[in-house]
Amino acid sequence: MAEKMGLVHIRVGITNKDSGTFTYYTGLVDTGTTRPILPSKIAEELGIEKGPTTDVMTGNGLVTMYDGVANFEIEGMQTYSQIWISDHMDKVIIGLIALESVGLAVDSKKGTLKKKEFLFYNIASK
């Protein structure tokens, strides 16, 4: 019998990299998402500017989102990330790049985050 996987929600600090405006939110971890996604309302609260639009493939098909940047605090560790800003979503989504940049992965059995090794592939010739 297949084991049922649950949703993983975390407390995440989000900072406007330009103004320093900072607030904590609850974020849904989604390892199938590349970048973090902020609802437009939260981006506006933090003063994060909407950049050019990008078409992003979602479970509901192609959706247009705005590019942006933000700083994140996840489990006490800081990371800077390109983000998508969505007029259609109402929750913060934490994508794979933000998790991996602070050395974290999802422990699907416990429904929590766990430490993960950082990877480095040296492809330069000797």
C-alpha positions in Angstrom: 0.0 0.0 0.0 1.3 3.4 -0.9 2.1 5.8 1.9 0.1 9.0 1.9 2.2 12.1 1.7 1.0 15.2 3.6 1.5 18.9 3.0 4.4 20.6 4.7 3.9 24.2 5.9 6.7 26.2 7.4 7.2 29.6 9.0 9.2 31.7 6.5 10.6 35.2 6.9 10.4 37.3 3.7 12.3 40.5 3.2 12.2 43.2 0.5 15.9 43.2 -0.4 15.8 47.0 -1.2 13.9 48.5 1.7 14.5 45.8 4.4 10.8 45.4 5.0 10.4 42.1 6.8 7.5 39.9 7.8 6.9 36.2 8.7 4.4 34.2 6.8 3.3 30.6 6.6 4.5 29.0 3.4 3.6 25.8 1.7 6.6 23.8 0.6 6.2 22.5 -2.9 9.2 20.6 -4.3 7.6 20.5 -7.7 7.9 24.3 -7.9 11.1 25.8 -9.0 11.0 29.3 -7.5 9.2 30.7 -4.5 5.8 32.2 -5.3 4.3 35.2 -3.5 0.7 36.3 -3.9 0.6 39.9 -5.3 -1.0 41.1 -2.0 2.0 40.0 0.0 4.5 41.4 -2.6 2.6 44.7 -2.3 2.7 44.6 1.5 6.5 44.2 1.4 6.9 46.7 -1.4 8.4 44.1 -3.7 8.2 45.4 -7.3 6.7 43.3 -10.1 9.1 42.8 -12.9 8.5 41.5 -16.4 6.0 38.7 -16.9 6.8 35.1 -17.3 4.5 32.2 -18.4 4.7 29.4 -15.8 3.4 25.9 -16.3 1.2 25.0 -13.3 -1.2 22.1 -12.5 -3.9 24.3 -13.9 -2.1 25.0 -17.1 0.0 28.0 -18.3 -0.3 31.0 -15.9 1.3 34.4 -16.4 3.3 35.6 -13.3 5.7 38.5 -12.6 9.4 38.1 -11.9 10.8 39.5 -8.7 13.4 39.1 -6.0 13.3 38.6 -2.3 15.3 37.4 0.7 14.1 34.5 2.7 14.7 33.1 6.2 14.0 29.4 6.4 14.8 27.5 9.6 17.1 30.4 10.7 19.1 30.4 7.4 19.1 33.2 4.9 18.8 33.0 1.1 18.3 35.4 -1.7 16.0 34.2 -4.5 14.4 35.1 -7.7 10.6 34.7 -7.2 7.4 34.7 -9.1 4.6 37.1 -8.1 1.1 35.8 -8.8 -2.2 37.6 -9.1 -4.0 34.2 -8.9 -2.5 32.5 -5.8 -3.4 33.3 -2.2 -0.6 31.5 -0.3 3.2 31.7 -0.2 4.8 28.7 -2.0 8.4 27.8 -1.2 10.0 26.1 -4.2 12.9 23.7 -4.5 15.6 26.3 -5.3 15.0 28.2 -2.0 15.1 25.0 0.0 18.2 23.6 -1.6 20.0 26.9 -1.3 19.9 26.6 2.5 20.6 22.9 2.5 17.1 21.6 3.3 14.9 18.9 1.9 11.4 17.6 2.7 11.2 14.6 5.1 7.9 13.2 3.6 7.5 10.6 6.3 7.6 13.2 9.1 6.0 16.1 7.2 8.9 18.3 8.1 12.2 19.7 6.7 15.5 18.0 7.2 19.1 19.0 6.5 20.5 17.9 3.2 24.1 17.9 1.9 25.1 20.6 -0.5 26.2 19.3 -3.9 29.1 20.4 -6.0 29.9 18.8 -9.3 33.4 19.7 -10.6 33.2 19.3 -14.4 36.4 21.2 -15.1 39.2 19.2 -16.6 42.2 18.5 -14.6 
